Amino acid sequence: MNDLLLNFDPISLDEMSGIKLMNRTDTKFITTVARLEELLVKTQEQYFVQEIEGLRNMPYFTRYFDTPECKMYVSHQNGKKTRQKVRVRSYEQSGLAFVEVKNKNNHGRTKKKRISLEHKDVNQESYNEFLSQHLNYNPEILLAQIENNFNRITLVNKQKTERLTIDTALNFNNIVTGNKLALNQLVIIELKRDGNVYSPIRDIMRDLHIQPQGFSKYCMGMALTNEALKRNRLKERLMLLEKMKII
């Protein structure tokens, strides 16, 4: 896969920061590594790939926090429109790390608040003041629930009206149960575009039979590594992963 990325023209992090998608819409897709390779071949003339210090496939680390009863997970599993997630996200290549609160409203829009932290400090306790300002839960009772590692490719169309993040090599470590899981054949794609402008990638993915499909790394990771949790609303996605021979 990394060889295929060499066929793309690069775009720097500074150039990426100048791309403002003011009326952004987000759509997720899931597929397999084999289909991703086909996708990369078909998109290399129309897209840039983000490059940082010569690297085009970036390693990420995330640790998620929740209440002892996993109320944030339960809100998502129960289909509650307004919900939150708390995580520490580390960008391994750049050494940057953040505590983040993600808020999803009843219109399906996601807003993120974050504060930087030392790269090696993946605990949230010293950032409780920040969390108290933005979180609907008591930060003092939060527990680390699950960690994941994955690699991310970021593509930008040459009109600079959309970004495409492509996550591969997803691994989970459930801190509570001790269960570990590798989903090495899974690919999670997220299309972020400026309003309803034409997206060339949508036609390509349609031709490759890659369909829109919601996928929360936190909730799916929790459902797959903690048998004590309710998962009724996630069964369809779990069955899809089985059908795709990903789990």
C-alpha positions as CSV (number, residue, x, y, z in Angstrom):
1,M,0.0,0.0,0.0
2,N,2.8,2.4,0.8
3,D,4.2,1.9,-2.7
4,L,0.9,3.0,-4.1
5,L,1.0,6.2,-2.1
6,L,4.3,7.2,-3.9
7,N,2.3,7.8,-7.1
8,F,0.4,10.7,-5.5
9,D,1.6,14.3,-5.5
10,P,2.3,15.4,-1.9
11,I,0.7,18.2,0.1
12,S,2.3,19.6,3.3
13,L,0.8,20.0,6.7
14,D,1.1,23.8,6.3
15,E,-0.8,23.6,3.0
16,M,-3.4,21.4,4.6
17,S,-4.0,24.0,7.4
18,G,-5.0,26.5,4.7
19,I,-7.9,24.3,3.5
20,K,-11.0,25.5,5.4
21,L,-14.2,23.5,4.8
22,M,-16.6,26.0,6.3
23,N,-19.8,24.2,5.5
24,R,-18.5,20.7,6.0
25,T,-20.4,17.5,5.7
26,D,-18.9,14.1,6.9
27,T,-19.6,10.7,5.5
28,K,-18.0,7.4,6.7
29,F,-17.5,4.2,4.7
30,I,-16.0,0.9,5.5
31,T,-14.2,-1.5,3.2
32,T,-11.3,-3.9,2.9
33,V,-7.6,-3.5,2.2
34,A,-8.0,-5.1,-1.2
35,R,-10.7,-2.6,-2.2
36,L,-8.6,0.3,-0.8
37,E,-5.7,-0.6,-3.1
38,E,-8.1,-0.4,-6.1
39,L,-9.3,3.0,-4.8
40,L,-5.8,4.4,-4.5
41,V,-5.0,3.4,-8.1
42,K,-8.1,5.2,-9.3
43,T,-7.5,8.4,-7.4
44,Q,-3.8,9.1,-7.8
45,E,-4.3,11.6,-10.6
46,Q,-7.1,13.6,-8.8
47,Y,-5.8,13.8,-5.3
48,F,-2.8,14.9,-3.2
49,V,-1.6,12.9,-0.3
50,Q,-0.5,14.5,3.0
51,E,3.2,14.1,3.7
52,I,5.0,14.8,7.0
53,E,8.7,14.3,7.2
54,G,8.6,11.9,4.2
55,L,5.8,9.8,5.8
56,R,2.5,9.4,4.0
57,N,0.8,6.8,6.3
58,M,0.8,8.2,9.8
59,P,0.6,6.3,13.1
60,Y,-2.1,7.4,15.6
61,F,-2.8,6.3,19.2
62,T,-6.1,6.9,21.1
63,R,-7.3,6.3,24.6
64,Y,-11.0,6.6,25.4
65,F,-12.5,7.5,28.8
66,D,-16.0,6.8,30.0
67,T,-18.0,6.6,33.3
68,P,-17.8,3.4,35.3
69,E,-21.2,2.5,33.8
70,C,-20.0,3.4,30.3
71,K,-22.8,6.0,29.9
72,M,-21.2,7.5,26.8
73,Y,-21.1,4.2,25.1
74,V,-24.7,3.4,26.2
75,S,-25.9,6.7,24.8
76,H,-24.5,5.8,21.4
77,Q,-25.7,2.2,21.5
78,N,-29.2,3.4,22.5
79,G,-29.3,5.8,19.5
80,K,-29.4,9.0,21.5
81,K,-28.9,11.9,19.0
82,T,-27.1,14.2,21.4
83,R,-24.0,12.5,22.8
84,Q,-20.3,13.0,23.8
85,K,-17.0,11.1,23.7
86,V,-13.8,11.8,25.6
87,R,-10.4,10.7,24.3
88,V,-6.7,11.4,24.3
89,R,-5.4,11.4,20.8
90,S,-1.7,11.2,20.0
91,Y,-0.2,12.0,16.6
92,E,2.8,9.7,16.8
93,Q,4.8,11.2,13.9
94,S,4.6,14.9,15.1
95,G,4.7,14.2,18.8
96,L,1.5,16.2,19.3
97,A,-1.3,15.0,21.7
98,F,-4.6,16.4,22.8
99,V,-7.4,15.7,25.3
100,E,-10.6,16.0,23.2
101,V,-14.3,16.2,23.9
102,K,-16.5,15.4,20.8
103,N,-20.1,16.6,20.9
104,K,-22.7,15.3,18.4
105,N,-25.9,17.3,18.2
106,N,-29.4,16.1,17.1
107,H,-28.7,17.4,13.6
108,G,-25.9,14.9,13.2
109,R,-23.2,17.6,13.4
110,T,-20.0,17.0,15.4
111,K,-18.0,19.7,17.1
112,K,-14.7,19.1,18.9
113,K,-13.1,20.9,21.8
114,R,-9.5,20.0,22.6
115,I,-6.5,21.0,24.7
116,S,-2.9,20.0,24.1
117,L,-0.9,17.9,26.5
118,E,2.5,16.3,26.8
119,H,2.9,13.5,24.4
120,K,3.6,10.8,27.0
121,D,0.8,11.9,29.4
122,V,-2.2,9.9,28.2
123,N,-4.2,10.4,31.5
124,Q,-7.0,13.0,31.7
125,E,-6.9,13.8,35.5
126,S,-4.7,16.9,35.2
127,Y,-7.2,18.3,32.6
128,N,-10.3,18.1,34.7
129,E,-10.9,21.9,34.6
130,F,-11.0,21.8,30.8
131,L,-13.3,18.7,30.9
132,S,-15.6,20.4,33.5
133,Q,-16.2,23.2,31.0
134,H,-17.1,21.1,28.1
135,L,-18.4,17.7,29.4
136,N,-21.8,16.7,30.7
137,Y,-20.3,14.2,33.1
138,N,-18.2,14.5,36.2
139,P,-14.6,14.2,35.0
140,E,-13.4,12.9,38.4
141,I,-15.2,9.6,37.9
142,L,-14.0,8.9,34.4
143,L,-12.1,5.7,33.8
144,A,-9.8,4.7,30.9
145,Q,-11.8,2.1,28.9
146,I,-10.1,1.2,25.7
147,E,-7.1,2.1,23.5
148,N,-6.5,1.8,19.8
149,N,-3.7,2.2,17.3
150,F,-4.1,2.7,13.6
151,N,-2.5,4.3,10.6
152,R,-4.0,7.2,8.7
153,I,-3.7,8.3,5.1
154,T,-5.1,11.8,4.2
155,L,-6.0,12.6,0.7
156,V,-7.1,16.1,-0.6
157,N,-8.7,16.6,-4.0
158,K,-6.8,19.0,-6.3
159,Q,-9.7,21.5,-6.2
160,K,-9.1,21.5,-2.4
161,T,-12.8,21.2,-1.6
162,E,-12.6,17.9,0.3
163,R,-10.4,15.7,2.5
164,L,-10.4,12.0,2.7
165,T,-9.0,10.2,5.8
166,I,-8.3,6.5,5.4
167,D,-7.6,4.4,8.5
168,T,-6.0,1.0,8.4
169,A,-4.3,-1.5,10.8
170,L,-6.8,-0.9,13.6
171,N,-5.9,-2.6,16.9
172,F,-7.8,-2.5,20.2
173,N,-6.7,-3.0,23.7
174,N,-9.6,-3.0,26.2
175,I,-8.1,-1.8,29.5
176,V,-11.0,-3.1,31.6
177,T,-11.3,-6.6,30.3
178,G,-7.8,-7.1,29.0
179,N,-9.1,-8.3,25.6
180,K,-7.1,-7.4,22.5
181,L,-8.3,-7.4,18.9
182,A,-6.6,-6.7,15.6
183,L,-8.8,-5.7,12.6
184,N,-6.0,-5.8,10.0
185,Q,-8.3,-6.1,6.9
186,L,-10.7,-3.3,7.9
187,V,-10.5,0.1,6.3
188,I,-12.4,3.1,7.6
189,I,-12.8,6.0,5.2
190,E,-14.2,9.4,6.1
191,L,-15.1,12.0,3.4
192,K,-15.1,15.6,4.6
193,R,-16.3,18.0,1.9
194,D,-17.4,21.5,1.5
195,G,-21.2,21.4,1.5
196,N,-22.7,19.5,-1.4
197,V,-20.0,20.3,-4.0
198,Y,-19.3,17.5,-6.5
199,S,-17.1,14.8,-5.1
200,P,-15.1,12.7,-7.6
201,I,-14.5,10.1,-4.9
202,R,-18.2,9.3,-4.5
203,D,-18.4,8.0,-8.1
204,I,-15.2,5.9,-7.7
205,M,-16.4,4.4,-4.4
206,R,-19.8,3.6,-6.0
207,D,-18.1,1.8,-8.8
208,L,-16.1,-0.2,-6.3
209,H,-19.3,-1.0,-4.3
210,I,-18.0,0.9,-1.2
211,Q,-21.2,2.1,0.5
212,P,-21.7,4.7,3.3
213,Q,-21.7,3.1,6.7
214,G,-21.4,4.6,10.1
215,F,-18.5,3.3,12.3
216,S,-17.5,4.6,15.7
217,K,-14.1,3.2,16.7
218,Y,-14.9,3.6,20.4
219,C,-18.3,1.9,20.3
220,M,-17.3,-0.9,17.9
221,G,-14.1,-1.5,19.8
222,M,-16.0,-1.7,23.1
223,A,-18.7,-4.0,21.7
224,L,-16.0,-6.3,20.2
225,T,-13.9,-6.6,23.4
226,N,-16.4,-6.4,26.3
227,E,-19.1,-9.1,26.2
228,A,-20.8,-7.5,29.2
229,L,-22.0,-4.5,27.2
230,K,-25.3,-4.2,25.4
231,R,-24.9,-4.1,21.6
232,N,-28.4,-4.5,20.0
233,R,-28.1,-1.5,17.8
234,L,-24.6,-2.4,16.7
235,K,-25.5,-6.0,15.5
236,E,-26.0,-5.0,11.9
237,R,-22.5,-3.5,11.7
238,L,-21.0,-6.5,13.5
239,M,-22.7,-8.8,11.0
240,L,-21.4,-6.7,8.2
241,L,-17.8,-7.1,9.5
242,E,-18.4,-10.9,9.6
243,K,-19.7,-10.9,6.1
244,M,-16.7,-9.0,4.9
245,K,-14.5,-11.5,6.8
246,I,-13.0,-8.8,8.9
247,I,-13.8,-10.5,12.2
